[in-house]
Amino acid sequence: MNGVLELKVAEDLIARRSAVDRALHVVHVSKYFGGPSRFNRPGKKQPKRVSAVDDVSLTVMRGEIYGVLGANGSGKSTLIRLISTLLLPDAGSVEVFGLDVVTEAAQVKRLINRVSVEASLFKKLSAMENLTYAARLYSVDTRAARTNVIRILGALGISEARIRQPVEKMSRGMQQKVSIARALLTSPVMLLLDEPTTGLDPRSKKDVQKFVLDLRDSHDATVLLTSHDMEEADALCDRLAIVDKGRIVVEGTPLALKEEYMRRHRLDTLPSLEDVFMEVTGRSLEDSDFDPDAEDEVMSGS
């Protein structure tokens, strides 16, 4: 009997350790927009049912930078919203460090932060004012937050003199860096980056990419990155998944995916990650499966 109990204790310990090492666990998750709903007004034409995320499963280990790559409308941003508790899955489950995003949403929110393609800042306020306001919302000590603001923005290439200028006078690249700094004020153990460098100039892109690598290496942070920038994904991601029409079509390290392509086509040199993408999806990065604003229309009830 003691042997059975000891085995059970050992199995429970292994399971707990696995849950800690497993930063993100997505199991057969699906999300739909449109179609018949009790919220649709009587007599109004029913919106078309769209599968944004279709039976997706993936695991991200603690400390990884994991990329989700796809064309516009492939479901990348919807997946991020499901993980960040902004949307509820229609099927399947999502766990962040062993916590369910539906039943334990409040605990999950303490572990994560999200940066989207839009900075969403108060443009009349300075970067410092925006970030100290955000710190108060998250109950972060204001004095400590000011020190961290200067440190984080300095690491992102924004001088202390610019921090007190109105955000509206900053370039889009600088505004995005302020948005990233805001996400880091809460010291998240998981950072969700939804196309954070889209539209940035080359120097700003490099600043953000370097900061993401430094964040992972120095703060034990796990990063989930969505992008349609293949060069960025190749440079940053430890592993990645390519999604098409809401489904994962291939997953692996960037090098392994390129080497497999090279073997299939009997090439002498490594292809680009974009070559791999084009083959497995049969489409260009600009192709779109559905209107990316469709989910917002459904959510607003329009």
C-alpha positions in Angstrom: 0.0 0.0 0.0 2.8 2.4 0.9 4.4 1.7 -2.5 1.2 2.7 -4.3 0.9 5.9 -2.3 4.5 6.8 -2.9 4.0 6.3 -6.7 0.9 8.5 -6.6 2.8 11.3 -4.8 5.6 11.0 -7.3 3.1 11.2 -10.2 1.4 14.3 -8.7 4.8 16.0 -8.2 5.8 15.3 -11.8 2.4 16.7 -13.0 2.9 19.9 -10.9 6.4 20.4 -12.2 5.2 19.9 -15.8 2.5 22.4 -15.3 5.0 25.0 -14.1 7.4 24.3 -16.9 4.6 24.4 -19.4 3.8 28.1 -19.8 0.9 27.7 -22.2 -1.2 24.7 -23.1 -3.8 25.0 -25.8 -5.9 21.9 -26.4 -8.3 21.5 -29.4 -9.5 25.1 -29.2 -12.0 26.5 -31.6 -13.6 30.0 -31.9 -16.4 31.0 -34.3 -17.9 34.3 -35.2 -21.3 35.0 -36.8 -24.1 32.5 -37.5 -27.3 32.0 -35.6 -27.4 33.5 -32.1 -29.9 34.4 -29.5 -28.4 37.9 -29.5 -29.4 38.5 -33.2 -32.3 40.8 -33.7 -35.5 39.0 -35.1 -35.9 39.4 -38.8 -32.3 40.6 -39.4 -30.2 38.7 -41.8 -28.0 36.3 -40.0 -24.2 37.0 -40.3 -22.1 34.3 -42.0 -20.6 31.8 -39.6 -16.8 32.2 -39.7 -14.3 29.8 -38.1 -11.5 32.0 -36.8 -9.6 29.3 -34.8 -10.3 25.7 -35.8 -9.2 22.9 -33.4 -5.8 24.4 -32.5 -3.5 22.6 -30.1 0.0 23.8 -29.0 2.3 23.9 -26.0 4.8 26.6 -25.1 7.4 25.9 -22.5 8.6 28.4 -19.9 11.2 30.8 -21.3 10.4 30.1 -25.0 9.8 32.7 -27.7 7.0 31.0 -29.7 5.8 32.4 -33.0 2.3 32.1 -34.6 2.7 33.0 -38.2 -0.1 33.5 -40.8 -1.6 35.8 -43.4 -4.1 38.5 -42.5 -7.3 36.9 -41.2 -5.7 33.5 -40.4 -6.8 33.6 -36.8 -3.5 34.8 -35.1 -5.1 37.7 -33.2 -8.2 35.7 -32.2 -5.9 33.1 -30.6 -4.1 35.9 -28.7 -7.4 37.2 -27.4 -8.5 33.7 -26.3 -5.2 33.3 -24.3 -5.5 36.8 -22.8 -9.1 36.1 -21.6 -10.6 38.7 -23.9 -12.6 36.0 -25.7 -14.1 32.7 -24.6 -13.3 29.5 -26.6 -16.3 27.8 -28.1 -14.5 24.4 -27.7 -11.3 23.1 -26.1 -9.3 24.6 -23.2 -6.4 27.1 -22.7 -4.1 27.0 -19.6 -1.5 29.6 -18.7 1.0 28.1 -16.2 -1.7 25.5 -15.2 -4.5 28.1 -14.8 -7.6 27.8 -16.9 -8.3 31.1 -18.8 -12.1 30.7 -18.3 -12.5 29.5 -14.8 -9.4 31.2 -13.4 -9.3 34.3 -15.5 -8.5 36.7 -12.7 -5.3 34.7 -11.8 -4.3 34.4 -15.4 -4.5 38.2 -15.9 -1.9 38.7 -13.2 0.6 36.6 -15.1 0.2 38.0 -18.6 0.2 41.3 -20.5 -0.6 42.0 -24.2 0.8 44.3 -26.8 -1.3 44.8 -30.0 -0.5 46.4 -33.3 -2.3 49.6 -32.1 -0.6 51.5 -29.3 -3.9 52.8 -27.8 -2.4 55.6 -25.7 -3.7 58.9 -24.4 -2.1 61.1 -27.1 -2.3 64.4 -25.3 -0.4 63.0 -22.3 3.3 62.3 -22.2 4.8 58.8 -22.2 5.5 59.2 -18.4 2.0 60.3 -17.7 0.5 57.4 -19.7 2.7 54.8 -18.0 2.3 56.1 -14.4 -1.5 56.1 -15.0 -1.2 52.5 -16.1 0.9 51.7 -13.1 -1.9 53.0 -10.8 -4.5 50.9 -12.6 -2.4 47.8 -11.8 -1.6 48.9 -8.2 2.1 49.3 -9.0 4.0 51.7 -6.8 4.1 55.0 -8.7 7.7 56.0 -7.6 9.0 52.6 -8.6 7.1 52.8 -11.8 8.7 56.1 -12.8 12.1 54.6 -12.3 11.2 51.6 -14.4 9.7 53.8 -17.1 13.0 55.5 -17.6 14.9 52.2 -17.6 12.6 50.4 -20.0 12.2 53.2 -22.5 15.9 53.8 -22.4 16.5 50.2 -23.3 14.1 50.7 -26.2 16.0 53.7 -27.5 13.9 56.6 -26.1 15.8 59.2 -24.2 14.7 60.6 -20.9 14.1 64.0 -22.5 11.5 62.5 -24.9 9.6 60.7 -22.2 7.9 63.9 -21.0 6.8 65.0 -24.4 3.2 64.5 -25.5 2.7 61.1 -27.2 1.1 62.8 -30.2 4.5 64.3 -31.0 6.1 60.9 -31.1 6.5 58.7 -34.2 4.4 55.6 -34.5 7.5 53.5 -33.7 8.1 55.4 -30.4 4.4 55.1 -29.5 4.6 51.4 -30.0 7.7 51.3 -27.7 5.7 53.1 -25.0 2.9 50.5 -25.4 5.5 47.7 -24.9 6.9 49.5 -21.8 3.3 49.7 -20.4 3.0 46.0 -20.7 6.2 45.4 -18.9 5.4 47.6 -15.9 3.5 44.7 -14.3 6.5 42.3 -14.8 4.4 39.7 -16.6 5.8 36.1 -16.8 4.1 35.8 -20.2 4.1 38.5 -22.8 1.6 38.3 -25.7 2.9 40.3 -28.6 0.3 40.7 -31.4 2.3 41.9 -34.4 4.2 44.5 -32.3 6.5 45.7 -35.1 4.0 46.1 -37.9 4.5 49.4 -39.6 7.6 50.3 -37.7 10.7 51.7 -39.4 13.7 49.3 -39.6 15.6 50.8 -36.6 12.5 50.7 -34.3 12.0 47.1 -35.4 15.5 46.2 -34.4 15.1 48.0 -31.1 12.0 46.1 -30.2 13.4 42.7 -31.4 16.5 43.2 -29.3 14.4 44.1 -26.3 12.3 41.0 -26.7 15.4 38.8 -26.7 16.8 40.6 -23.7 13.5 40.3 -21.8 13.5 36.5 -22.3 17.1 36.1 -21.4 17.2 38.4 -18.3 13.7 38.2 -16.9 12.7 34.5 -17.5 9.7 35.7 -19.5 7.8 33.5 -21.9 6.8 35.3 -25.2 4.1 34.4 -27.6 4.6 36.4 -30.8 2.1 36.7 -33.7 3.5 38.0 -37.0 3.5 37.9 -40.7 7.1 39.1 -40.8 9.1 36.0 -41.7 12.5 37.5 -41.1 11.4 38.7 -37.6 10.1 35.2 -36.8 13.3 33.6 -38.0 15.4 35.9 -35.9 13.4 35.7 -32.7 11.5 32.4 -32.4 12.7 29.3 -30.7 9.8 27.4 -32.2 6.8 28.5 -34.4 3.5 27.4 -35.9 2.2 28.4 -39.3 -1.5 28.8 -39.3 -3.9 28.8 -42.3 -7.7 29.2 -42.1 -7.6 29.0 -38.4 -5.6 25.7 -38.2 -2.0 24.9 -37.6 -0.5 23.4 -40.7 3.1 23.0 -39.6 5.1 23.5 -36.4 8.8 23.3 -35.5 12.0 25.3 -35.1 12.7 27.8 -38.0 15.8 25.8 -38.9 14.1 22.5 -38.9 11.3 23.7 -41.1 13.8 25.2 -43.6 15.9 22.1 -43.6 12.9 19.9 -44.2 12.0 22.1 -47.2 15.5 21.9 -48.5 15.4 18.0 -48.3 12.1 17.8 -50.0 13.2 20.0 -52.9 16.8 18.7 -53.0 18.3 22.1 -52.6 21.9 23.0 -51.9 21.1 26.0 -49.8 18.6 26.8 -47.1 15.4 28.4 -48.3 13.8 31.4 -46.5 11.0 30.9 -44.0 8.7 32.7 -46.5 9.4 29.8 -49.0 8.2 27.4 -46.3 5.2 29.5 -45.6 4.2 29.8 -49.3 4.5 26.0 -49.7 2.5 24.9 -46.7 -0.3 27.5 -47.1 -0.4 27.9 -50.8 -0.8 31.7 -50.4 1.0 34.9 -50.0 1.2 36.9 -46.8 -1.2 39.5 -48.1 -4.0 37.0 -48.8 -6.9 37.0 -46.3 -9.3 34.3 -45.3 -11.9 36.7 -43.9 -12.4 40.3 -42.9 -10.3 40.7 -39.7 -12.9 43.2 -38.5 -15.7 40.6 -38.7 -15.3 39.5 -35.1 -15.6 43.1 -33.9 -18.9 43.4 -35.8 -20.2 40.3 -34.2 -19.1 41.2 -30.7 -20.7 44.7 -31.0 -24.0 43.1 -32.2 -24.0 45.2 -35.4 
